[in-house]
Each structure stands twice: as structure tokens, then as C-alpha cells.
Amino acid sequence: MANIAVLDDVYDAGIMVQRILTRKNHTVYPFTEEEDFLSFIKKEKIDLAILDIKLKKLSGVEVLEEAKKISPEIKVLMLTGYPTIETAQRCLQLGADEYLVKPIDKHELEEKVAKVLSGEDSG
Amino acid sequence: MFITQIFSYWSRQIFAPGSLLRKKYQYFRDLLALDRYCLEKMAEIEEIHYRSLPCDYARVARLCRELDQGVGKLIKSITALNPLRYRVLRDYHHKVSFYLDLALSINNPETEPPYVLGLDEELREELGGGKARNLSIIKTKDFSTPKGFCITTHGFNSLISANILRPKINDVLSQVSLDRIDDFEERCAQIQQLILEAVIPDHVQEQIQAGLDKLGKSRLAVRSSAFGEDGDLSFAGQYKSLLNVDPSDFDQAYKKVLASKYSPRAMTYRIHAGLPDELLPMAVLVLEMVDPQESGVVYSSGVKNRDEVGIYIVSGLGDKLVSGEVKAREYFIKKTHDFDFSGSVPSYLESLYNHALDLEQLFGKPQDIEWVVDKQGKLFILQTRSLQAIKPDSDAPGLDLPVLARGEWASPGLVSGKIYIFESKEDISKIPKGSIAVAQGLYPGLTAAISNLGGVISREGSAASHFATIARESSLPVIINVSHADVFSDGQLVTMDGNRGIIHDGKAEPRMLFSHKKKTWLTRKMKKVLEHVSTLNLKDAESEDFTPHNCLSMHDLIRFTHEMGVREMFALADRKGRGLQQSKVLNLEIPLVFRVLNLEEGLTQEAEAQSNVSLKDVKCRPFLAMFSGLAHEKIEWDHSIQHFDWEEFDKVSAGVFDPTKSSLLSSYGLLARDYMHVLIRFGYHFVVVDSLLGQEKEQNYIQFSFKGGGAEESKRVMRLEAIRLVFEEFGFNTDIRGDLLKAEYNRENLDDTKKRLRIIGYVLGKTRLKDMSMNEQKIQTLAGEYIEEIKTILDNETSPGEKHDR
């Protein structure tokens, strides 16, 4: 199953994602700090990154851009509470595979993760 | 308007001012009205997809916006009914709303430089359009072309953006309907006017001026070069080209060419091709005019005979040829035989022939080439593009209409119109718009009337003729070699199937004229959009999954809100001392589980003490009227299901049944003396009848909606069609959108309105299981039968239901 890194400034949010996806037999690494996340994906092979848009120092869009530089084949699922279409389009242009809007629904998260990992065309 | 009327009506009659109940009832009425509004919007969106309606994408976007706002209000009204329980719905609405927006969005058009590019620079099609791109390619291969430059698609985008035209254009586009021709032309003209009045932004203007300065004082050809012109689609001849333009008039000429993107013909073509306006920005090619001795077109491979180069020549400017004003000299040169170019043929014919072969090789496809020879005898290539593949659209739907005559297709497409028998050249100017001309042959002169023609049928002719070529470019159906052309008479309504070479009697419905299978940008986009609009994930109101967080589409949100709104109203009845009686089981002689809630004087006073009531306890006038139709003796019911229902009744009366938690109440009615809101479930069918029936004619109304389930789409639509025919016969306004039938009967007197309610009941009873085995013929027969039965009933008897009513 897949290696998944989650970056969300709210610790509990990352843990919740971890709990849901671990049940699907994925290995999930939650992060709250941008630097930790980026240095982690430099070292480890990660299949999927789940990025919140609102972070502490950088924006999720910037992290997405960095992550794609570090590992171009990494799949990315963006996570956001108050989305704008412009940001979403920008993320899709930068290579994000899917978009997930909070509140997070378990089924939706599972479905979208499965879809992105299977390499289907994003919605 | 109506809603407000009803409020004041009810607020006067039922509730004490300011009471909580009055407010709740008001919110509920709001909710019902909004529910109806949202379902209609949704059906309108679905209809575009399922019926392949020819409408602009801007319409889809507008309807989705309206739906989104409607759902927002709907959620407000349920939140008003119970703030704590439903506040979370707002978050889920935001979420669905965002997904929908994202599915709808088109990337913002690029407005960055370059705005002008020389033909010797590399020109991507996205920037220069097909025409300029091809010209720049052949220029680098040393074909001689006139001097010139190209104003890029970014220049167009920049003009639209600087003048803030996009919202205005899309507003007009969202109202466009190809079914209403006059209106359509006016809307096209509105957009064209916007473009003509726009100001070219300075940063674009400067680059254009620099380009013009290089060309000096010579007169110019200003030609469209639209993006997408050269793909599978051919917008050939759809856009404007202006010749002999004085450089000092350039600005206006540029805008005129841009505006031709919104000519009725180009818009019709674009909309049928299922492409949004934003994705086809227009570049413009500016070329120095060549003083022509002769000009024309070359097809590097013949239309039917691939081994033949077709060369068409006219004196002077070639536009006369394309517009069909003059007949060309034609040369068809076989590639397989040596041709004697030394004979009495134009001196440039050989090099034209060789150019055609070279260009075909360069682009790897047969080419359609425009050329000109100047007074010094020098040959210039003005344009080359892929010759439009001509094959009939085998995916196009066949028509279920009688066949009048058969021939061979020369230009594909489907069209309905009136026959015009064309006898002499003088008749050309008399051809009424949209006519299907019947002619002896494909006269070149017909090209002059091409914009007036709907189609052409000819006794003889060839698909290789110049007229047939132009007809194909103009998407004008042509059928040739029709041997029995004398079956036609002037004014006769026929439908041409240019794909199969068949002429049918009668008129095809507009939606039959478009291929349902054709995958376009719009059909792909609509699939994604509908995922967030109409996909129903909350199927079972009884299930644990029937929760806000499982609302993944607008439909889910609407469904959830309606169901909960109704439960809230029923929940009101359970609380004591609030002025509303409890909901009660209505015992019926027909096997239908029905619960009723008395709003005010809908039941007798004696009934108040009982938990089960019978029809004689009901005083609600609209309900009794409808029921007299539903329970009519001519309707047969299968009583075997009644046993199960009685069990349900028992559970209910034993108090097991919690109306706030359960939707076991298959059907229910909110009843007042003059008002009812009734929801009836027959299996998967979902019928809502909302009616006010009183002495005041202006307040009376019936609103009926029927949403079917179960059977596959086409069959559902057919069943709706049968019901619609009956309702139409009795003066209802009806409308079918997707699988929602809506019928209204407004502002008529008590007796007439009452009769219509009876008809509704009768038709519902009759058609409750009629669904799976219908075809178009059966619809007519069935509707006819019902209409006769109803007329007999209305003429001959007074129903039991009516006796309750004075």
C-alpha cells in the first residue's frame, strides 16, 4: 500500500487523516511544519502528499511547487477549508491531482486517495 | 408573489400574529417553494445534457449559479426551521458549491504579450490561429506569401478583458436559444455591437501600429485566424475577411473581423460543436493586398476522386468565388496521368498544380488552398488548410419519419424546412429563408442564396461540384440524384437526412436533429458538472447514511432539506399545546398509506380526538377533489399490497412510529380547508401536488410535479409524455425537464380548478404502474383513452368526493 505524507497546521487534522487512511492499510506520516515535511520527502519515497492550503509560514500552493521540484512524480491531494477557484486552478496547473474541501468526509477522502493513487484522470 | 399572498392569507386565518408556529409554517412554505425552484433548475441543467440541447456553455454556468443560490436559500429556510440541527448543512453546501465551481471553471484567458507576431516568427496555433500558423509554416518553406503579420489571440483576450466584456458577453450568451431565430440574431448583434464599440487597449494598439508601419501605405487584407479553425472542426467561411482595407481604417476593420466570431452562423456552428466562447479566442491575420490578375482555390485532392487536383479560377479577387457570385473556370487534373500544361491553359497552372502537391505532402493531408496571381504573373499562396474530411456522420440518429424519397448525400447534416421548387435563376432572390430548394442540378448560382437555404435536393449533380464543396463548408445538407423529385410540392414540410441521403415527410423535433452520441467538449464538461449537480447519493431516507456529510451534490442537499423540512413539520404536530393537531393515519379503501396533518379545518372537529381518520373526516377541499379522481371506481387497485400497509398502520397506532425519524409515511398530506400540500409515493415515483382551492379565483392554483424513477431514462420520459398529453388537453401548462414533469393550473374559478384536481387524481391512479412497456405510439393511444374516460366521467356523474364539498 502507499506511503502518504500529510501536512496540516492543525495537528488533530493530520491525525484524523492518518486514522482514516491507516485503516485502508496505508502508511501515513503527519506533519505540521513545512520544513519537516519538505526534508522528509527529500529522504523518503512518498507516493502521495496531502497538503492543507493554509499553513504556518508558506501556503500550500508554495509547498506544492517545492514538493513537485523535489519529487516530480509525487501525487498531491490539496486540502482546504475556504477554497477559491483561482487557488484551485493554480494548484491543478502546478500538478495537484485532486482537491478536497473541508469538512473532510471519510468516504470522500478514501475515494479520492484511491482515485489519485490509481492514476485516474483528476476531476 | 404567490407565496406572499398565501402567507398573508394564512396569517390572517390560522395563526396569532408573531406566533412561533406561524413563523415555522412560513419557513416551511418558503422551503417548499425553494425546493420546487431548485428541482426545476436542476432539471433544466440535466435537460441540456440528456436532450443535447443546442445552447451555449454560458447558459449552463448561469443555471448552475442560480441553482447554487437557490440551494443556499433552501438551506437558510431549513436552518430557520431548526437552527441547531441543520447549521452544519451550510458547510456541506459550501463544499459542493466549490466542487461545482471548479468543475465549471475554464482557465482564465491569457492576456500577456505578444499581441503581434510576424509571419516569419514561430506561430503556435494557440497564439496565431490556424490560418496564420499554416501561413508561417509555408513561409519558412519558401512558398511565396504576401507580407504581413498576425494579431494574436492574446490581443483579442486583452481587448475583451480591458473593456470588461466577458461578463456582458456571457450574460447574452446565457440567454441564447437556437430555437428562436429572431431573438438569436438580435443577441448576436448585441455582442457584435459590444466588440465594435470596444477600445483597443494601448499596449495592444502600440504593437499593431508597429506592425502596420512595416507594411507602409499599401492596402490590407484583414482576415480571421481563429484558434481551433483547423482541427477536426472547420470554421471555414464562418468568420469575416475584409479586403482592400485602408490602413487608416484598420482599427474598425480589426474589430469587425473580431465581431464576426459572433455572427449567427459562427455562433450556431460553435454551439453545435459544443465549445465555449472562451476557448476559441480569435487571432487576426493582416496581409498586404496583392493586386490580382486572377485568383481562386485549389483542392489538392478531389472530393470524390482522390487522384485529381481541382483548380478553380476567377478573374480579380477570389472572394467572389467563395461567395459564389461568379462561376469559376475549373480544371481537374489527374495526378496519375501526364497533363499537357502547354495547351491553352493559364501560364501559372503548372506551378499551382505543383504547389498543391507540395503542400499536401508538407501537411500530410489534402489541402484547400487559396491563391492569387498578381498583374506581373507572380503566384502567392494566401491560405492553406486541411480539406475538410467529408464523410457522412454515421453516428447521427436515424429519423422516425415516413420516407418520401431517396438519393445520394453530397453534404451531410439534418434539417427540416419547407420545399421551394426552384425553376429558374430569377427565383434565387425569391427563396424564403430556411427553404429546402428542389433543383434540377447544383447550379453555381445557388451559392448566392446559401445563407437563405436550409438545404438542397437535386435530381442530378455531383458531390465534387463547387456548390457541394461550399455547402459542406456551410453545413448545408445536400442530397443529389433524387429520382423521384416530383413527389415534392411548394411549401411542403420535409426533413432531410443528409447523412443517409433520405428525405422524410414532416418536421423533426429539434432535438432529433443532433447526434446524441457525439462527444464534445460540452458533453465531457457536463458529465463532470452533473456529478456535483444531479447525482443522487442519498438514496434511502431510512438509511444511516442519510446525513448532511453525505451530501455530495446539489441534489443530495435538496433531497435532504426537503425530507427534513417535512419531518420538522410533522414533528411540530407531536409537540403538545402548539395549536396543530397530530398527524393521523387516513384509512382509505384503496391500498395507499397516507398520513395527514391538519393545518387548519382540514379535518372535522370529531377527528381531532382520533389517531385514525377516514375520508368522511376530511374537509380539505382540494384533497377531496383530487381523491375523488384517485379513488374512482374505474381505477383498478391491487389489494394484495394492502395487508402489508395495514401492518404499518398498526405499528403507527401503537406508537412505534416516530415521524421525525422515519419516512415510512409513504405519502402524506398537509391539509387545511382550502389548501393542501400532498406528497404521494408510488414505488419510485414521487408526486407532489400543492394547491389552493377557494372562492377567490385569483388565489386558486394547482402545482403538480412528478418525478419518476425505476425505468430507464427514455421510458420515464415517455410515461411523462402520456401524462403531459392528458394534462395539456385539460388546459394545464406543462413542461418536461429531464424526468421531471411539471404542470400548473392557475387563477381559475373553484369549479374548474376542482375538476383539474380530480383529473390529476384520476391520471395518477391510472398511470401509477404504467411505465416499463411504452413506446411512442402507445403514448398517443393511452393518452387518448384517458382523455375520453375523463370526459365521460366529468359529463355523466358526480363523484363521492364532491358530495363532501358544498
Interface residues (C-beta under 8 A of the other chain):
Chain A: P83 I85 A88 Q89 Q93 Y99 V101 K102 P103 D105 H107 E108 G123
Chain B: V88 D91 Y92 H94 K95 F98 Y99 D101 L102 A103 S105 N107 N108 K528 E531 H549 N550 L552
